[in-house]
């Protein structure tokens, strides 16, 4: 499971890729991406000069009807986010 995500703020400088000890960061089509080889060490967050790397947060999505969904990063439709 990926622990971090590189946002659209990425300027493709390559600093994170060069510093990643597990080689989990690779160049994508319009920004760098973090692969499943990520160990969660956090070095990339500390070296990114534009703060484009953030910790991925998972929350429980609950539809207004009360039906719970599995924990996911992204939900579709109107939802209420709970901790």
PDB file of N, CA, C and O in Angstrom, chain B, residues numbered from 101:
ATOM      1  N   UNK B 101       0.848  -1.183   0.000  1.00  0.00           N
ATOM      2  CA  UNK B 101       0.000   0.000   0.000  1.00  0.00           C
ATOM      3  C   UNK B 101       0.890   1.240   0.000  1.00  0.00           C
ATOM      4  O   UNK B 101       1.846   1.333   0.770  1.00  0.00           O
ATOM      5  N   UNK B 102       0.567   2.174  -0.859  1.00  0.00           N
ATOM      6  CA  UNK B 102       1.316   3.421  -0.917  1.00  0.00           C
ATOM      7  C   UNK B 102       1.013   4.253   0.326  1.00  0.00           C
ATOM      8  O   UNK B 102      -0.141   4.376   0.735  1.00  0.00           O
ATOM      9  N   UNK B 103       2.049   4.817   0.915  1.00  0.00           N
ATOM     10  CA  UNK B 103       1.883   5.616   2.125  1.00  0.00           C
ATOM     11  C   UNK B 103       1.880   7.108   1.842  1.00  0.00           C
ATOM     12  O   UNK B 103       1.379   7.900   2.641  1.00  0.00           O
ATOM     13  N   UNK B 104       2.448   7.492   0.691  1.00  0.00           N
ATOM     14  CA  UNK B 104       2.537   8.896   0.321  1.00  0.00           C
ATOM     15  C   UNK B 104       2.068   9.073  -1.112  1.00  0.00           C
ATOM     16  O   UNK B 104       2.030   8.118  -1.888  1.00  0.00           O
ATOM     17  N   UNK B 105       1.711  10.302  -1.455  1.00  0.00           N
ATOM     18  CA  UNK B 105       1.286  10.613  -2.816  1.00  0.00           C
ATOM     19  C   UNK B 105       1.949  11.926  -3.244  1.00  0.00           C
ATOM     20  O   UNK B 105       2.129  12.840  -2.439  1.00  0.00           O
ATOM     21  N   UNK B 106       2.304  11.994  -4.517  1.00  0.00           N
ATOM     22  CA  UNK B 106       2.888  13.217  -5.063  1.00  0.00           C
ATOM     23  C   UNK B 106       1.770  13.989  -5.747  1.00  0.00           C
ATOM     24  O   UNK B 106       1.108  13.473  -6.647  1.00  0.00           O
ATOM     25  N   UNK B 107       1.567  15.221  -5.318  1.00  0.00           N
ATOM     26  CA  UNK B 107       0.454  16.040  -5.802  1.00  0.00           C
ATOM     27  C   UNK B 107       0.811  16.759  -7.103  1.00  0.00           C
ATOM     28  O   UNK B 107       1.935  16.663  -7.598  1.00  0.00           O
ATOM     29  N   UNK B 108      -0.159  17.471  -7.636  1.00  0.00           N
ATOM     30  CA  UNK B 108       0.025  18.245  -8.871  1.00  0.00           C
ATOM     31  C   UNK B 108       1.022  19.385  -8.695  1.00  0.00           C
ATOM     32  O   UNK B 108       1.444  19.986  -9.682  1.00  0.00           O
ATOM     33  N   UNK B 109       1.404  19.692  -7.467  1.00  0.00           N
ATOM     34  CA  UNK B 109       2.389  20.746  -7.213  1.00  0.00           C
ATOM     35  C   UNK B 109       3.801  20.324  -7.631  1.00  0.00           C
ATOM     36  O   UNK B 109       4.719  21.144  -7.630  1.00  0.00           O
ATOM     37  N   UNK B 110       3.976  19.055  -7.984  1.00  0.00           N
ATOM     38  CA  UNK B 110       5.287  18.534  -8.391  1.00  0.00           C
ATOM     39  C   UNK B 110       5.823  19.312  -9.591  1.00  0.00           C
ATOM     40  O   UNK B 110       5.116  19.517 -10.578  1.00  0.00           O
ATOM     41  N   UNK B 111       7.089  19.742  -9.491  1.00  0.00           N
ATOM     42  CA  UNK B 111       7.732  20.485 -10.579  1.00  0.00           C
ATOM     43  C   UNK B 111       8.738  19.614 -11.334  1.00  0.00           C
ATOM     44  O   UNK B 111       9.520  20.115 -12.142  1.00  0.00           O
ATOM     45  N   UNK B 112       8.711  18.323 -11.066  1.00  0.00           N
ATOM     46  CA  UNK B 112       9.556  17.338 -11.746  1.00  0.00           C
ATOM     47  C   UNK B 112      11.046  17.631 -11.632  1.00  0.00           C
ATOM     48  O   UNK B 112      11.786  17.491 -12.606  1.00  0.00           O
ATOM     49  N   UNK B 113      11.487  18.035 -10.446  1.00  0.00           N
ATOM     50  CA  UNK B 113      12.906  18.341 -10.247  1.00  0.00           C
ATOM     51  C   UNK B 113      13.748  17.070 -10.062  1.00  0.00           C
ATOM     52  O   UNK B 113      14.947  17.076 -10.339  1.00  0.00           O
ATOM     53  N   UNK B 114      13.121  15.985  -9.597  1.00  0.00           N
ATOM     54  CA  UNK B 114      13.825  14.718  -9.445  1.00  0.00           C
ATOM     55  C   UNK B 114      14.548  14.515  -8.129  1.00  0.00           C
ATOM     56  O   UNK B 114      15.174  13.474  -7.930  1.00  0.00           O
ATOM     57  N   UNK B 115      14.477  15.480  -7.227  1.00  0.00           N
ATOM     58  CA  UNK B 115      15.171  15.359  -5.948  1.00  0.00           C
ATOM     59  C   UNK B 115      14.656  14.144  -5.180  1.00  0.00           C
ATOM     60  O   UNK B 115      15.450  13.384  -4.626  1.00  0.00           O
ATOM     61  N   UNK B 116      13.358  13.956  -5.141  1.00  0.00           N
ATOM     62  CA  UNK B 116      12.776  12.836  -4.391  1.00  0.00           C
ATOM     63  C   UNK B 116      13.220  11.489  -4.955  1.00  0.00           C
ATOM     64  O   UNK B 116      13.539  10.569  -4.202  1.00  0.00           O
ATOM     65  N   UNK B 117      13.237  11.381  -6.270  1.00  0.00           N
ATOM     66  CA  UNK B 117      13.644  10.124  -6.910  1.00  0.00           C
ATOM     67  C   UNK B 117      15.090   9.778  -6.554  1.00  0.00           C
ATOM     68  O   UNK B 117      15.412   8.624  -6.273  1.00  0.00           O
ATOM     69  N   UNK B 118      15.945  10.783  -6.570  1.00  0.00           N
ATOM     70  CA  UNK B 118      17.360  10.558  -6.267  1.00  0.00           C
ATOM     71  C   UNK B 118      17.605  10.183  -4.813  1.00  0.00           C
ATOM     72  O   UNK B 118      18.562   9.468  -4.516  1.00  0.00           O
ATOM     73  N   UNK B 119      16.767  10.645  -3.911  1.00  0.00           N
ATOM     74  CA  UNK B 119      16.978  10.417  -2.475  1.00  0.00           C
ATOM     75  C   UNK B 119      16.220   9.215  -1.922  1.00  0.00           C
ATOM     76  O   UNK B 119      16.504   8.788  -0.803  1.00  0.00           O
ATOM     77  N   UNK B 120      15.266   8.654  -2.664  1.00  0.00           N
ATOM     78  CA  UNK B 120      14.462   7.533  -2.173  1.00  0.00           C
ATOM     79  C   UNK B 120      15.326   6.276  -2.031  1.00  0.00           C
ATOM     80  O   UNK B 120      15.827   5.762  -3.031  1.00  0.00           O
ATOM     81  N   UNK B 121      15.510   5.771  -0.794  1.00  0.00           N
ATOM     82  CA  UNK B 121      16.389   4.624  -0.583  1.00  0.00           C
ATOM     83  C   UNK B 121      15.821   3.306  -1.136  1.00  0.00           C
ATOM     84  O   UNK B 121      16.572   2.359  -1.368  1.00  0.00           O
ATOM     85  N   UNK B 122      14.514   3.246  -1.346  1.00  0.00           N
ATOM     86  CA  UNK B 122      13.915   2.002  -1.855  1.00  0.00           C
ATOM     87  C   UNK B 122      13.638   2.051  -3.352  1.00  0.00           C
ATOM     88  O   UNK B 122      13.131   1.082  -3.918  1.00  0.00           O
ATOM     89  N   UNK B 123      13.963   3.171  -4.002  1.00  0.00           N
ATOM     90  CA  UNK B 123      13.737   3.297  -5.436  1.00  0.00           C
ATOM     91  C   UNK B 123      12.269   3.276  -5.810  1.00  0.00           C
ATOM     92  O   UNK B 123      11.905   2.832  -6.898  1.00  0.00           O
ATOM     93  N   UNK B 124      11.425   3.755  -4.909  1.00  0.00           N
ATOM     94  CA  UNK B 124       9.980   3.695  -5.103  1.00  0.00           C
ATOM     95  C   UNK B 124       9.408   4.868  -5.882  1.00  0.00           C
ATOM     96  O   UNK B 124       8.209   4.886  -6.162  1.00  0.00           O
ATOM     97  N   UNK B 125      10.221   5.839  -6.236  1.00  0.00           N
ATOM     98  CA  UNK B 125       9.723   7.011  -6.950  1.00  0.00           C
ATOM     99  C   UNK B 125      10.244   6.981  -8.382  1.00  0.00           C
ATOM    100  O   UNK B 125      11.446   6.863  -8.622  1.00  0.00           O
ATOM    101  N   UNK B 126       9.310   7.089  -9.330  1.00  0.00           N
ATOM    102  CA  UNK B 126       9.682   7.067 -10.738  1.00  0.00           C
ATOM    103  C   UNK B 126       9.013   8.219 -11.471  1.00  0.00           C
ATOM    104  O   UNK B 126       8.020   8.780 -11.009  1.00  0.00           O
ATOM    105  N   UNK B 127       9.576   8.557 -12.617  1.00  0.00           N
ATOM    106  CA  UNK B 127       9.034   9.654 -13.405  1.00  0.00           C
ATOM    107  C   UNK B 127       7.769   9.192 -14.118  1.00  0.00           C
ATOM    108  O   UNK B 127       7.769   8.175 -14.813  1.00  0.00           O
ATOM    109  N   UNK B 128       6.674   9.965 -13.935  1.00  0.00           N
ATOM    110  CA  UNK B 128       5.417   9.673 -14.606  1.00  0.00           C
ATOM    111  C   UNK B 128       5.244  10.566 -15.816  1.00  0.00           C
ATOM    112  O   UNK B 128       6.204  11.170 -16.295  1.00  0.00           O
ATOM    113  N   UNK B 129       4.010  10.651 -16.314  1.00  0.00           N
ATOM    114  CA  UNK B 129       3.759  11.439 -17.518  1.00  0.00           C
ATOM    115  C   UNK B 129       3.845  12.947 -17.284  1.00  0.00           C
ATOM    116  O   UNK B 129       4.361  13.666 -18.139  1.00  0.00           O
ATOM    117  N   UNK B 130       3.353  13.441 -16.150  1.00  0.00           N
ATOM    118  CA  UNK B 130       3.434  14.883 -15.888  1.00  0.00           C
ATOM    119  C   UNK B 130       3.876  15.204 -14.464  1.00  0.00           C
ATOM    120  O   UNK B 130       3.855  16.364 -14.051  1.00  0.00           O
ATOM    121  N   UNK B 131       4.274  14.183 -13.716  1.00  0.00           N
ATOM    122  CA  UNK B 131       4.825  14.355 -12.377  1.00  0.00           C
ATOM    123  C   UNK B 131       5.441  13.023 -11.965  1.00  0.00           C
ATOM    124  O   UNK B 131       5.222  12.005 -12.621  1.00  0.00           O
ATOM    125  N   UNK B 132       6.195  13.029 -10.902  1.00  0.00           N
ATOM    126  CA  UNK B 132       6.753  11.789 -10.386  1.00  0.00           C
ATOM    127  C   UNK B 132       5.661  11.023  -9.655  1.00  0.00           C
ATOM    128  O   UNK B 132       4.692  11.620  -9.186  1.00  0.00           O
ATOM    129  N   UNK B 133       5.810   9.714  -9.556  1.00  0.00           N
ATOM    130  CA  UNK B 133       4.823   8.884  -8.859  1.00  0.00           C
ATOM    131  C   UNK B 133       5.541   7.975  -7.870  1.00  0.00           C
ATOM    132  O   UNK B 133       6.701   7.610  -8.061  1.00  0.00           O
ATOM    133  N   UNK B 134       4.828   7.620  -6.816  1.00  0.00           N
ATOM    134  CA  UNK B 134       5.366   6.728  -5.796  1.00  0.00           C
ATOM    135  C   UNK B 134       4.757   5.344  -6.026  1.00  0.00           C
ATOM    136  O   UNK B 134       3.536   5.198  -6.093  1.00  0.00           O
ATOM    137  N   UNK B 135       5.606   4.348  -6.144  1.00  0.00           N
ATOM    138  CA  UNK B 135       5.144   2.987  -6.430  1.00  0.00           C
ATOM    139  C   UNK B 135       4.902   2.202  -5.142  1.00  0.00           C
ATOM    140  O   UNK B 135       5.112   2.707  -4.040  1.00  0.00           O
ATOM    141  N   UNK B 136       4.465   0.982  -5.304  1.00  0.00           N
ATOM    142  CA  UNK B 136       4.170   0.121  -4.151  1.00  0.00           C
ATOM    143  C   UNK B 136       5.434  -0.310  -3.407  1.00  0.00           C
ATOM    144  O   UNK B 136       5.331  -0.963  -2.369  1.00  0.00           O
ATOM    145  N   UNK B 137       6.604   0.031  -3.899  1.00  0.00           N
ATOM    146  CA  UNK B 137       7.857  -0.294  -3.212  1.00  0.00           C
ATOM    147  C   UNK B 137       8.134   0.661  -2.049  1.00  0.00           C
ATOM    148  O   UNK B 137       9.113   0.491  -1.322  1.00  0.00           O
ATOM    149  N   UNK B 138       7.282   1.651  -1.878  1.00  0.00           N
ATOM    150  CA  UNK B 138       7.444   2.633  -0.802  1.00  0.00           C
ATOM    151  C   UNK B 138       7.433   1.942   0.561  1.00  0.00           C
ATOM    152  O   UNK B 138       6.545   1.143   0.860  1.00  0.00           O
ATOM    153  N   UNK B 139       8.435   2.263   1.379  1.00  0.00           N
ATOM    154  CA  UNK B 139       8.524   1.693   2.730  1.00  0.00           C
ATOM    155  C   UNK B 139       7.992   2.644   3.795  1.00  0.00           C
ATOM    156  O   UNK B 139       7.891   2.277   4.966  1.00  0.00           O
ATOM    157  N   UNK B 140       7.652   3.862   3.390  1.00  0.00           N
ATOM    158  CA  UNK B 140       7.100   4.827   4.338  1.00  0.00           C
ATOM    159  C   UNK B 140       8.145   5.549   5.173  1.00  0.00           C
ATOM    160  O   UNK B 140       7.822   6.056   6.248  1.00  0.00           O
ATOM    161  N   UNK B 141       9.384   5.609   4.711  1.00  0.00           N
ATOM    162  CA  UNK B 141      10.449   6.239   5.498  1.00  0.00           C
ATOM    163  C   UNK B 141      10.261   7.752   5.630  1.00  0.00           C
ATOM    164  O   UNK B 141      10.709   8.340   6.615  1.00  0.00           O
ATOM    165  N   UNK B 142       9.604   8.394   4.652  1.00  0.00           N
ATOM    166  CA  UNK B 142       9.335   9.829   4.734  1.00  0.00           C
ATOM    167  C   UNK B 142      10.439  10.736   4.242  1.00  0.00           C
ATOM    168  O   UNK B 142      10.303  11.957   4.314  1.00  0.00           O
ATOM    169  N   UNK B 143      11.518  10.185   3.750  1.00  0.00           N
ATOM    170  CA  UNK B 143      12.618  11.020   3.254  1.00  0.00           C
ATOM    171  C   UNK B 143      12.125  11.935   2.135  1.00  0.00           C
ATOM    172  O   UNK B 143      12.515  13.101   2.068  1.00  0.00           O
ATOM    173  N   UNK B 144      11.274  11.412   1.264  1.00  0.00           N
ATOM    174  CA  UNK B 144      10.789  12.204   0.132  1.00  0.00           C
ATOM    175  C   UNK B 144      10.071  13.472   0.578  1.00  0.00           C
ATOM    176  O   UNK B 144      10.234  14.528  -0.034  1.00  0.00           O
ATOM    177  N   UNK B 145       9.285  13.371   1.632  1.00  0.00           N
ATOM    178  CA  UNK B 145       8.569  14.542   2.142  1.00  0.00           C
ATOM    179  C   UNK B 145       9.560  15.611   2.598  1.00  0.00           C
ATOM    180  O   UNK B 145       9.364  16.801   2.355  1.00  0.00           O
ATOM    181  N   UNK B 146      10.613  15.170   3.256  1.00  0.00           N
ATOM    182  CA  UNK B 146      11.600  16.105   3.802  1.00  0.00           C
ATOM    183  C   UNK B 146      12.475  16.766   2.749  1.00  0.00           C
ATOM    184  O   UNK B 146      12.981  17.865   2.976  1.00  0.00           O
ATOM    185  N   UNK B 147      12.667  16.115   1.592  1.00  0.00           N
ATOM    186  CA  UNK B 147      13.568  16.686   0.578  1.00  0.00           C
ATOM    187  C   UNK B 147      12.849  17.433  -0.539  1.00  0.00           C
ATOM    188  O   UNK B 147      13.496  18.157  -1.297  1.00  0.00           O
ATOM    189  N   UNK B 148      11.546  17.283  -0.663  1.00  0.00           N
ATOM    190  CA  UNK B 148      10.815  17.951  -1.743  1.00  0.00           C
ATOM    191  C   UNK B 148      10.847  19.468  -1.544  1.00  0.00           C
ATOM    192  O   UNK B 148      10.350  19.966  -0.534  1.00  0.00           O
ATOM    193  N   UNK B 149      11.427  20.210  -2.498  1.00  0.00           N
ATOM    194  CA  UNK B 149      11.563  21.660  -2.323  1.00  0.00           C
ATOM    195  C   UNK B 149      10.252  22.437  -2.457  1.00  0.00           C
ATOM    196  O   UNK B 149      10.189  23.604  -2.070  1.00  0.00           O
ATOM    197  N   UNK B 150       9.200  21.805  -3.002  1.00  0.00           N
ATOM    198  CA  UNK B 150       7.921  22.507  -3.176  1.00  0.00           C
ATOM    199  C   UNK B 150       6.795  21.866  -2.366  1.00  0.00           C
ATOM    200  O   UNK B 150       5.622  22.171  -2.583  1.00  0.00           O
ATOM    201  N   UNK B 151       7.144  20.986  -1.443  1.00  0.00           N
ATOM    202  CA  UNK B 151       6.164  20.318  -0.574  1.00  0.00           C
ATOM    203  C   UNK B 151       5.042  19.643  -1.370  1.00  0.00           C
ATOM    204  O   UNK B 151       3.870  19.733  -1.003  1.00  0.00           O
ATOM    205  N   UNK B 152       5.411  18.970  -2.460  1.00  0.00           N
ATOM    206  CA  UNK B 152       4.419  18.320  -3.321  1.00  0.00           C
ATOM    207  C   UNK B 152       4.079  16.910  -2.865  1.00  0.00           C
ATOM    208  O   UNK B 152       3.188  16.281  -3.436  1.00  0.00           O
ATOM    209  N   UNK B 153       4.765  16.399  -1.851  1.00  0.00           N
ATOM    210  CA  UNK B 153       4.527  15.032  -1.389  1.00  0.00           C
ATOM    211  C   UNK B 153       3.810  15.092  -0.045  1.00  0.00           C
ATOM    212  O   UNK B 153       4.248  15.771   0.884  1.00  0.00           O
ATOM    213  N   UNK B 154       2.705  14.369   0.034  1.00  0.00           N
ATOM    214  CA  UNK B 154       1.903  14.364   1.257  1.00  0.00           C
ATOM    215  C   UNK B 154       1.596  12.930   1.668  1.00  0.00           C
ATOM    216  O   UNK B 154       1.611  12.008   0.852  1.00  0.00           O
ATOM    217  N   UNK B 155       1.322  12.774   2.942  1.00  0.00           N
ATOM    218  CA  UNK B 155       0.940  11.466   3.467  1.00  0.00           C
ATOM    219  C   UNK B 155      -0.473  11.142   2.997  1.00  0.00           C
ATOM    220  O   UNK B 155      -1.368  11.984   3.069  1.00  0.00           O
ATOM    221  N   UNK B 156      -0.664   9.935   2.522  1.00  0.00           N
ATOM    222  CA  UNK B 156      -1.983   9.509   2.061  1.00  0.00           C
ATOM    223  C   UNK B 156      -2.852   9.229   3.279  1.00  0.00           C
ATOM    224  O   UNK B 156      -2.447   8.502   4.186  1.00  0.00           O
ATOM    225  N   UNK B 157      -4.045   9.805   3.295  1.00  0.00           N
ATOM    226  CA  UNK B 157      -4.963   9.647   4.423  1.00  0.00           C
ATOM    227  C   UNK B 157      -6.151   8.806   3.983  1.00  0.00           C
ATOM    228  O   UNK B 157      -6.758   9.056   2.941  1.00  0.00           O
ATOM    229  N   UNK B 158      -6.463   7.830   4.776  1.00  0.00           N
ATOM    230  CA  UNK B 158      -7.637   7.006   4.489  1.00  0.00           C
ATOM    231  C   UNK B 158      -8.686   7.298   5.552  1.00  0.00           C
ATOM    232  O   UNK B 158      -8.382   7.333   6.744  1.00  0.00           O
ATOM    233  N   UNK B 159      -9.903   7.503   5.118  1.00  0.00           N
ATOM    234  CA  UNK B 159     -11.002   7.759   6.043  1.00  0.00           C
ATOM    235  C   UNK B 159     -12.150   6.833   5.700  1.00  0.00           C
ATOM    236  O   UNK B 159     -12.251   6.333   4.579  1.00  0.00           O
ATOM    237  N   UNK B 160     -13.009   6.610   6.670  1.00  0.00           N
ATOM    238  CA  UNK B 160     -14.190   5.798   6.444  1.00  0.00           C
ATOM    239  C   UNK B 160     -15.239   6.683   5.785  1.00  0.00           C
ATOM    240  O   UNK B 160     -15.571   7.749   6.302  1.00  0.00           O
ATOM    241  N   UNK B 161     -15.752   6.249   4.662  1.00  0.00           N
ATOM    242  CA  UNK B 161     -16.792   6.991   3.963  1.00  0.00           C
ATOM    243  C   UNK B 161     -18.147   6.422   4.359  1.00  0.00           C
ATOM    244  O   UNK B 161     -18.341   5.206   4.331  1.00  0.00           O
ATOM    245  N   UNK B 162     -19.073   7.277   4.722  1.00  0.00           N
ATOM    246  CA  UNK B 162     -20.400   6.835   5.125  1.00  0.00           C
ATOM    247  C   UNK B 162     -21.428   7.577   4.293  1.00  0.00           C
ATOM    248  O   UNK B 162     -21.479   8.807   4.308  1.00  0.00           O
ATOM    249  N   UNK B 163     -22.239   6.836   3.573  1.00  0.00           N
ATOM    250  CA  UNK B 163     -23.298   7.472   2.792  1.00  0.00           C
ATOM    251  C   UNK B 163     -24.367   8.008   3.733  1.00  0.00           C
ATOM    252  O   UNK B 163     -24.548   7.461   4.821  1.00  0.00           O
ATOM    253  N   UNK B 164     -25.075   9.054   3.352  1.00  0.00           N
ATOM    254  CA  UNK B 164     -26.126   9.629   4.207  1.00  0.00           C
ATOM    255  C   UNK B 164     -27.180   8.621   4.635  1.00  0.00           C
ATOM    256  O   UNK B 164     -27.861   8.826   5.640  1.00  0.00           O
ATOM    257  N   UNK B 165     -27.323   7.533   3.885  1.00  0.00           N
ATOM    258  CA  UNK B 165     -28.312   6.507   4.255  1.00  0.00           C
ATOM    259  C   UNK B 165     -27.838   5.685   5.434  1.00  0.00           C
ATOM    260  O   UNK B 165     -28.612   4.922   6.011  1.00  0.00           O
ATOM    261  N   UNK B 166     -26.557   5.834   5.803  1.00  0.00           N
ATOM    262  CA  UNK B 166     -26.019   5.091   6.935  1.00  0.00           C
ATOM    263  C   UNK B 166     -25.266   3.845   6.527  1.00  0.00           C
ATOM    264  O   UNK B 166     -24.704   3.159   7.381  1.00  0.00           O
ATOM    265  N   UNK B 167     -25.241   3.538   5.252  1.00  0.00           N
ATOM    266  CA  UNK B 167     -24.513   2.355   4.797  1.00  0.00           C
ATOM    267  C   UNK B 167     -23.024   2.672   4.756  1.00  0.00           C
ATOM    268  O   UNK B 167     -22.601   3.603   4.069  1.00  0.00           O
ATOM    269  N   UNK B 168     -22.241   1.907   5.483  1.00  0.00           N
ATOM    270  CA  UNK B 168     -20.797   2.128   5.513  1.00  0.00           C
ATOM    271  C   UNK B 168     -20.138   1.508   4.294  1.00  0.00           C
ATOM    272  O   UNK B 168     -20.583   0.484   3.774  1.00  0.00           O
ATOM    273  N   UNK B 169     -19.070   2.151   3.851  1.00  0.00           N
ATOM    274  CA  UNK B 169     -18.260   1.612   2.776  1.00  0.00           C
ATOM    275  C   UNK B 169     -16.939   1.167   3.380  1.00  0.00           C
ATOM    276  O   UNK B 169     -16.620   1.525   4.514  1.00  0.00           O
ATOM    277  N   UNK B 170     -16.184   0.403   2.641  1.00  0.00           N
ATOM    278  CA  UNK B 170     -14.852   0.040   3.099  1.00  0.00           C
ATOM    279  C   UNK B 170     -13.993   1.293   3.107  1.00  0.00           C
ATOM    280  O   UNK B 170     -14.297   2.264   2.414  1.00  0.00           O
ATOM    281  N   UNK B 171     -12.911   1.274   3.897  1.00  0.00           N
ATOM    282  CA  UNK B 171     -12.011   2.437   3.933  1.00  0.00           C
ATOM    283  C   UNK B 171     -11.403   2.621   2.559  1.00  0.00           C
ATOM    284  O   UNK B 171     -10.861   1.681   1.978  1.00  0.00           O
ATOM    285  N   UNK B 172     -11.496   3.839   2.039  1.00  0.00           N
ATOM    286  CA  UNK B 172     -11.000   4.173   0.720  1.00  0.00           C
ATOM    287  C   UNK B 172     -10.450   5.587   0.728  1.00  0.00           C
ATOM    288  O   UNK B 172     -10.813   6.402   1.576  1.00  0.00           O
ATOM    289  N   UNK B 173      -9.570   5.871  -0.223  1.00  0.00           N
ATOM    290  CA  UNK B 173      -9.042   7.224  -0.340  1.00  0.00           C
ATOM    291  C   UNK B 173     -10.036   8.136  -1.027  1.00  0.00           C
ATOM    292  O   UNK B 173     -10.102   9.329  -0.733  1.00  0.00           O
ATOM    293  N   UNK B 174     -10.806   7.578  -1.937  1.00  0.00           N
ATOM    294  CA  UNK B 174     -11.719   8.384  -2.731  1.00  0.00           C
ATOM    295  C   UNK B 174     -13.110   7.779  -2.663  1.00  0.00           C
ATOM    296  O   UNK B 174     -13.271   6.563  -2.767  1.00  0.00           O
ATOM    297  N   UNK B 175     -14.093   8.611  -2.491  1.00  0.00           N
ATOM    298  CA  UNK B 175     -15.481   8.163  -2.482  1.00  0.00           C
ATOM    299  C   UNK B 175     -16.224   8.878  -3.589  1.00  0.00           C
ATOM    300  O   UNK B 175     -15.840   9.973  -4.001  1.00  0.00           O
ATOM    301  N   UNK B 176     -17.270   8.267  -4.062  1.00  0.00           N
ATOM    302  CA  UNK B 176     -18.079   8.930  -5.064  1.00  0.00           C
ATOM    303  C   UNK B 176     -19.450   9.227  -4.488  1.00  0.00           C
ATOM    304  O   UNK B 176     -19.922   8.522  -3.595  1.00  0.00           O
ATOM    305  N   UNK B 177     -20.082  10.260  -4.993  1.00  0.00           N
ATOM    306  CA  UNK B 177     -21.411  10.625  -4.512  1.00  0.00           C
ATOM    307  C   UNK B 177     -21.341  11.439  -3.243  1.00  0.00           C
ATOM    308  O   UNK B 177     -20.261  11.653  -2.692  1.00  0.00           O
ATOM    309  N   UNK B 178     -22.492  11.893  -2.777  1.00  0.00           N
ATOM    310  CA  UNK B 178     -22.522  12.696  -1.546  1.00  0.00           C
ATOM    311  C   UNK B 178     -22.222  11.807  -0.344  1.00  0.00           C
ATOM    312  O   UNK B 178     -22.897  10.802  -0.124  1.00  0.00           O
ATOM    313  N   UNK B 179     -21.214  12.179   0.427  1.00  0.00           N
ATOM    314  CA  UNK B 179     -20.820  11.370   1.576  1.00  0.00           C
ATOM    315  C   UNK B 179     -20.563  12.257   2.775  1.00  0.00           C
ATOM    316  O   UNK B 179     -20.378  13.468   2.649  1.00  0.00           O
ATOM    317  N   UNK B 180     -20.555  11.637   3.932  1.00  0.00           N
ATOM    318  CA  UNK B 180     -20.185  12.305   5.182  1.00  0.00           C
ATOM    319  C   UNK B 180     -18.903  11.636   5.642  1.00  0.00           C
ATOM    320  O   UNK B 180     -18.872  10.420   5.831  1.00  0.00           O
ATOM    321  N   UNK B 181     -17.849  12.413   5.824  1.00  0.00           N
ATOM    322  CA  UNK B 181     -16.566  11.842   6.241  1.00  0.00           C
ATOM    323  C   UNK B 181     -16.520  11.753   7.756  1.00  0.00           C
ATOM    324  O   UNK B 181     -16.858  12.707   8.456  1.00  0.00           O
ATOM    325  N   UNK B 182     -16.097  10.592   8.257  1.00  0.00           N
ATOM    326  CA  UNK B 182     -15.965  10.407   9.696  1.00  0.00           C
ATOM    327  C   UNK B 182     -14.533  10.037  10.013  1.00  0.00           C
ATOM    328  O   UNK B 182     -13.845   9.482   9.156  1.00  0.00           O
ATOM    329  N   UNK B 183     -14.054  10.326  11.223  1.00  0.00           N
ATOM    330  CA  UNK B 183     -12.661   9.994  11.566  1.00  0.00           C
ATOM    331  C   UNK B 183     -12.438   8.496  11.686  1.00  0.00           C
ATOM    332  O   UNK B 183     -11.323   8.058  11.969  1.00  0.00           O
TER     333      UNK B 183
END
